[in-house]
Amino acid sequence: MIDIAGTELTDLDRERLCHPLVGGIILFSRNYADPQQLSALTTAIHALRSPSLLIAVDHEGGRVQRFRDGFTRLPPMATLGRLWDRDPTLACAAARQLGYVLASELRARGVDYSFTPVLDLDYGPSRVIGDRAFHRQPEAVIELAEALGQGLRQGGMSSCGKHFPGHGYVIPDSHVELPVDDRAFEAMQEDIAPYRQLALGGVMAAHVIYNCMDCNTAVFSNKWIDYLRNNINFDGVVFTDDLSMAGAGVVGDMLARVETAYAAGCDMLLVCNAPDVVGKVLANWKPEIDARRSRRVEALIPVAPEKSWEQLQGDTIYRAALRTVGELMA
């Protein structure tokens, strides 16, 4: 999964997006000007291939929402956690409505998939998770994430739990440092619990070393990916976190990162914000193609037609959900 620099496709973008090793694209704020531009861009991307490329975005709410003007502003997930402390039933209903707004708006503009929900537990000191997490208690995370996932599915979108097996305990930000979690395996079971309980279309592995398992980050650890597949019995897409992050530097250059993550069992490898090395990876990476991995990724591409933006405005479920989201933002 690669990215592009601007708000429309260049000839080089088209060439790379048509490369057989590329299965998706992730969009960032720099790729967004307004809703009409986004619709034109996603239409152009989908027209390149059949089956079409998976178009993804980080659109969680709070400080991680790539498209803002023209989209409903979404609260951080900790807002739902605080509501859960007062009224779990009301919080789950609100999470379901928030998920529907999130998915239906993105789908109306041609985006297939959002990397959400964050399943990390909020231990407090983390420099990168914080209010992106629903709650400290796994029970609350499971209930709220399940409700959010129901809303996503209602809006025509699958879900992606992150960051497996848990990024909330460590303090450093893996974008700029390499975090190490030194807890015993038994102490991590609360973090892992949401992955056991939830029906997820995708899981994003963390750039964190867990000493209880091995000396690799989860992204590069065949032990963690094997545990996810064969102990938790997850059969969806395993995504790496962005391989250009500092936490991914432990195994070497970008080609080494791609090769190691694929060998560990990751299905979709994110190479973001590194356009110079994308060409080198596509020219030099020679993986053994695994049809099962391709089928998993294709399963995330929505098959039901999305509601148009105009149809959404007349959708009573959407309008009621907007009111709930507005109350959460107040």
Long-range contacts (C-beta under 8 A, 24 or more apart in sequence): 1-25, 1-26, 1-54, 1-56, 1-239, 1-268, 1-269, 1-270, 1-271, 1-272, 2-26, 2-271, 2-272, 2-278, 3-27, 3-28, 3-31, 3-271, 3-272, 3-273, 3-275, 4-31, 5-30, 5-275, 6-30, 6-31, 7-31, 7-32, 7-33, 7-37, 7-41, 8-37, 8-40, 8-41, 8-44, 9-41, 9-44, 9-45, 14-48, 16-278, 16-279, 16-282, 17-45, 17-48, 17-49, 17-53, 18-48, 18-49, 19-282, 21-281, 21-282, 21-285, 21-287, 22-53, 22-282, 23-53, 23-54, 23-268, 23-294, 23-297, 24-53, 24-54, 24-55, 24-56, 24-268, 24-297, 25-53, 25-54, 25-55, 25-56, 26-56, 26-57, 26-58, 26-270, 26-272, 27-55, 27-56, 27-57, 27-66, 27-111, 28-57, 28-58, 28-66, 28-272, 29-66, 29-67, 29-68, 31-66, 32-66, 32-67, 34-69, 34-70, 35-67, 35-70, 35-71, 35-109, 35-309, 38-67, 38-109, 38-110, 38-111, 39-109, 39-110, 41-110, 42-109, 42-110, 42-111, 43-110, 45-110, 46-110, 51-298, 51-301, 52-301, 54-112, 54-113, 54-297, 54-300, 54-301, 55-110, 55-111, 55-112, 55-113, 56-111, 56-112, 56-113, 56-114, 56-115, 57-106, 57-111, 57-113, 57-114, 57-115, 58-114, 58-115, 58-116, 59-102, 59-106, 59-111, 59-114, 59-115, 59-116, 60-114, 60-115, 60-116, 60-117, 60-118, 60-132, 61-98, 61-102, 61-116, 62-131, 62-132, 63-131, 63-132, 64-132, 67-106, 67-109, 71-105, 72-101, 72-105, 72-322, 72-325, 73-329, 74-98, 74-101, 74-102, 74-325, 74-329, 75-325, 75-328, 75-329, 76-131, 76-132, 77-117, 77-118, 77-131, 77-132, 77-133, 77-134, 77-144, 77-148, 78-122, 78-130, 78-131, 78-132, 78-133, 78-134, 78-135, 79-131, 79-328, 80-134, 80-144, 80-148, 80-328, 81-122, 81-133, 81-134, 81-135, 81-140, 81-144, 83-328, 84-134, 84-135, 84-140, 84-143, 84-144, 85-140, 88-140, 88-143, 91-143, 91-144, 91-147, 92-143, 92-144, 92-146, 92-147, 93-147, 93-324, 94-324, 94-328, 95-144, 95-145, 95-147, 95-148, 95-151, 96-147, 96-148, 96-150, 96-151, 96-154, 97-151, 97-320, 97-321, 97-324, 97-325, 98-148, 98-151, 98-321, 98-324, 98-325, 98-328, 99-147, 99-148, 99-149, 99-150, 99-151, 99-152, 99-154, 99-155, 100-151, 100-152, 100-154, 100-155, 100-317, 100-318, 100-321, 101-151, 101-155, 101-318, 101-321, 101-322, 101-325, 102-151, 102-152, 102-155, 102-157, 103-151, 103-152, 103-153, 103-154, 103-155, 103-156, 103-157, 104-154, 104-155, 104-156, 104-306, 104-307, 104-312, 104-315, 104-318, 105-155, 105-309, 105-312, 106-155, 106-157, 107-155, 107-156, 107-157, 107-302, 107-306, 107-307, 108-306, 108-307, 108-308, 108-309, 108-311, 108-312, 109-309, 110-306, 112-157, 112-300, 112-301, 112-302, 113-157, 113-158, 113-160, 113-202, 113-300, 114-152, 114-157, 114-160, 115-160, 115-162, 115-202, 115-204, 115-239, 116-148, 116-152, 116-159, 116-160, 116-162, 117-144, 117-145, 117-148, 117-149, 117-159, 117-160, 117-161, 117-162, 118-162, 118-163, 119-145, 119-161, 119-162, 119-163, 119-164, 119-166, 119-194, 119-195, 119-198, 120-162, 120-163, 120-166, 120-167, 120-168, 120-191, 121-166, 121-168, 121-169, 121-190, 121-191, 122-168, 123-168, 123-169, 125-171, 126-167, 126-168, 126-169, 126-170, 126-171, 126-173, 127-171, 127-172, 127-173, 128-167, 128-172, 128-173, 128-174, 128-175, 129-167, 129-168, 133-168, 138-190, 138-191, 138-193, 138-194, 141-194, 142-193, 142-194, 142-197, 142-198, 145-194, 145-198, 146-197, 146-198, 146-199, 149-198, 149-199, 149-200, 151-321, 154-317, 156-302, 156-304, 156-306, 157-302, 158-200, 158-201, 158-202, 158-236, 158-299, 158-300, 158-302, 159-198, 159-199, 159-200, 159-201, 159-202, 160-200, 160-201, 160-202, 160-203, 160-204, 160-237, 160-239, 161-194, 161-195, 161-198, 161-200, 161-202, 161-203, 161-204, 162-203, 162-204, 162-206, 162-239, 162-241, 163-204, 163-205, 163-206, 163-207, 163-208, 163-218, 163-241, 164-195, 164-203, 164-204, 164-205, 164-206, 164-218, 164-224, 164-228, 165-191, 165-192, 165-195, 165-206, 165-210, 165-218, 165-224, 165-227, 165-228, 166-191, 166-192, 166-206, 167-206, 167-208, 170-208, 174-206, 174-207, 174-208, 174-241, 174-245, 174-246, 174-247, 175-242, 175-245, 175-246, 175-247, 176-245, 176-246, 177-246, 177-247, 178-207, 178-209, 178-217, 178-246, 178-247, 178-249, 178-250, 179-207, 179-208, 179-209, 179-247, 180-208, 180-209, 180-210, 180-211, 181-208, 181-209, 181-210, 181-211, 181-212, 182-211, 183-210, 183-211, 183-212, 184-212, 185-212, 185-213, 188-212, 192-232, 195-228, 195-232, 195-234, 196-232, 200-234, 200-236, 201-236, 201-237, 201-299, 201-300, 202-236, 202-237, 202-238, 202-239, 202-268, 202-300, 203-228, 203-234, 203-236, 203-237, 203-238, 203-239, 204-238, 204-239, 204-240, 204-241, 205-238, 205-239, 205-240, 205-241, 205-266, 206-241, 207-241, 207-245, 207-247, 207-248, 208-247, 209-250, 216-250, 216-251, 216-264, 217-247, 217-248, 217-250, 219-243, 219-248, 219-261, 219-264, 219-266, 220-248, 220-250, 220-251, 220-257, 220-260, 220-261, 220-264, 221-264, 222-263, 222-264, 222-265, 224-264, 225-264, 225-265, 225-266, 226-265, 229-265, 235-296, 236-296, 236-299, 236-300, 237-267, 237-268, 237-293, 237-296, 237-297, 237-299, 237-300, 238-265, 238-266, 238-267, 238-268, 239-266, 239-267, 239-268, 239-269, 239-270, 240-266, 240-268, 240-269, 240-270, 241-270, 242-270, 242-271, 242-272, 242-273, 243-269, 243-270, 243-271, 243-272, 243-274, 244-271, 244-272, 244-273, 244-274, 244-277, 253-277, 254-280, 254-281, 255-280, 255-281, 255-284, 255-285, 258-285, 259-285, 259-287, 262-287, 267-293, 267-296, 267-297, 268-293, 268-297
